[in-house]
Amino acid sequence: MKGRTANFWTVILWVPYFILYIYIIASLFPITYGGDAPNPVTGLFVIVGLMVFPVYILIINIIGLPSNDETIKII
């Protein structure tokens, strides 16, 4: 699978799944009581998480790329 770049699309394509997930959770579990609302610092964690997550996926994809070295055959 030389030259495969499809896994780098996961860096971008996680956004629609994230939006869909948030929409479904907000629809199924609405906050109806004001005491259940998260504190303001939670928003900072979400912002940092949104910035770090694509980098995390990119690193995982880079680690998963096959190297040019030949694999060692056990049998």
MARTILO-350717 format. One record per residue: chain; y, x, z of N, C-alpha, C, O in turn. Coordinates in steps of 0.1 Angstrom, whole numbers. Layout:
! MARTILO-350717
NODE	A	Y	X	Z	Y	X	Z	Y	X	Z	Y	X	Z
...
***
This chain:
! MARTILO-350717
NODE	A	-12	8	0	0	0	0	12	9	0	22	7	8
NODE	A	12	18	-9	23	27	-10	36	20	-15	35	12	-24
NODE	A	47	24	-10	60	18	-14	62	4	-9	71	-3	-15
NODE	A	55	0	0	57	-14	5	69	-15	14	70	-8	24
NODE	A	78	-23	10	91	-25	18	92	-39	23	102	-43	29
NODE	A	81	-47	22	82	-61	26	84	-62	41	90	-71	46
NODE	A	78	-53	49	79	-54	63	93	-51	68	97	-55	80
NODE	A	102	-45	60	116	-43	64	124	-57	64	134	-58	70
NODE	A	118	-66	56	125	-79	56	124	-86	70	132	-95	72
NODE	A	115	-82	78	114	-88	92	127	-85	100	130	-92	109
NODE	A	134	-75	96	146	-71	103	157	-82	101	165	-85	110
NODE	A	156	-88	89	166	-99	86	160	-113	88	168	-122	93
NODE	A	148	-115	85	142	-128	85	139	-134	99	135	-145	100
NODE	A	141	-126	110	139	-132	123	150	-142	127	148	-150	136
NODE	A	161	-141	120	173	-149	124	170	-164	122	173	-172	131
NODE	A	164	-168	110	162	-183	109	151	-188	119	153	-199	124
NODE	A	141	-179	122	132	-184	132	138	-185	146	135	-194	154
NODE	A	147	-176	149	154	-176	162	163	-189	163	163	-196	173
NODE	A	170	-192	152	178	-204	152	170	-217	153	173	-226	161
NODE	A	159	-217	146	149	-229	147	144	-230	161	143	-241	167
NODE	A	140	-219	167	135	-219	181	145	-224	191	142	-233	199
NODE	A	157	-219	190	168	-224	199	170	-239	197	172	-246	207
NODE	A	171	-243	185	173	-257	182	162	-266	188	165	-276	194
NODE	A	150	-262	186	138	-270	192	139	-270	207	137	-281	213
NODE	A	141	-259	213	141	-259	228	153	-267	233	152	-274	243
NODE	A	165	-266	227	176	-274	231	174	-289	229	179	-297	237
NODE	A	167	-292	219	164	-306	216	154	-312	226	155	-323	231
NODE	A	144	-304	229	133	-309	238	137	-308	253	133	-317	261
NODE	A	145	-298	257	149	-296	271	164	-295	272	169	-284	275
NODE	A	171	-306	270	186	-305	272	190	-303	286	183	-308	296
NODE	A	201	-297	288	207	-295	302	215	-307	305	226	-309	300
NODE	A	210	-316	314	216	-328	317	223	-327	331	232	-335	334
NODE	A	220	-317	339	226	-315	352	234	-302	351	228	-292	347
NODE	A	246	-303	355	255	-291	355	250	-279	363	254	-268	359
NODE	A	242	-282	373	237	-270	381	227	-262	374	223	-251	378
NODE	A	221	-268	363	211	-260	356	217	-251	345	210	-243	339
NODE	A	230	-251	343	237	-243	333	236	-228	338	238	-225	350
NODE	A	233	-219	329	233	-205	333	246	-199	336	257	-204	331
NODE	A	247	-189	344	259	-182	347	265	-175	335	258	-172	326
NODE	A	278	-171	336	284	-164	324	278	-151	321	279	-147	309
NODE	A	272	-144	330	266	-131	327	254	-132	318	251	-123	310
NODE	A	248	-143	318	236	-146	309	240	-144	295	232	-140	287
NODE	A	252	-149	291	257	-147	278	258	-133	273	255	-130	262
NODE	A	261	-124	282	262	-110	279	248	-104	276	246	-96	266
NODE	A	238	-108	284	224	-104	281	220	-109	267	213	-102	260
NODE	A	223	-121	264	219	-127	251	226	-119	240	219	-116	230
NODE	A	239	-116	241	246	-108	231	239	-95	229	237	-90	217
NODE	A	237	-88	240	230	-74	239	216	-76	233	212	-67	224
NODE	A	209	-86	237	196	-88	231	196	-91	216	187	-86	209
NODE	A	206	-98	211	207	-101	197	211	-89	189	207	-87	178
NODE	A	218	-79	195	221	-67	188	210	-57	188	208	-49	179
NODE	A	202	-57	199	191	-47	200	178	-51	193	171	-43	188
NODE	A	176	-64	192	163	-69	186	160	-64	172	149	-60	169
NODE	A	170	-65	163	167	-60	149	164	-46	148	156	-41	140
NODE	A	171	-38	157	168	-23	158	154	-21	163	147	-12	158
NODE	A	150	-29	172	136	-28	178	126	-31	167	116	-24	166
NODE	A	128	-41	159	119	-45	148	118	-34	138	108	-30	133
NODE	A	130	-28	135	131	-17	125	123	-5	130	116	1	122
NODE	A	124	-2	142	116	10	148	101	7	147	94	16	144
NODE	A	97	-5	151	83	-9	150	78	-8	136	67	-3	133
NODE	A	86	-12	126	82	-11	112	81	3	107	72	7	100
NODE	A	90	12	112	90	26	108	77	33	114	71	41	107
NODE	A	74	30	126	62	35	132	50	31	125	40	39	124
NODE	A	50	19	120	38	13	114	36	18	99	26	15	93
NODE	A	46	25	94	44	30	80	33	40	79	32	49	88
NODE	A	25	40	69	15	50	68	21	64	64	31	64	57
NODE	A	16	74	69	21	88	66	15	93	53	5	87	48
NODE	A	20	104	48	14	109	36	1	118	38	-6	121	29
NODE	A	-1	120	51	-13	128	55	-26	119	52	-25	107	53
NODE	A	-37	125	49	-49	118	47	-55	115	60	-54	123	69
NODE	A	-61	103	61	-68	99	74	-81	107	75	-87	111	66
NODE	A	-85	109	88	-97	115	91	-108	105	90	-107	95	97
NODE	A	-118	107	83	-129	98	81	-140	102	92	-145	113	93
NODE	A	-144	92	100	-153	94	110	-167	95	105	-176	103	109
NODE	A	-170	86	95	-184	86	89	-184	92	75	-194	93	69
***
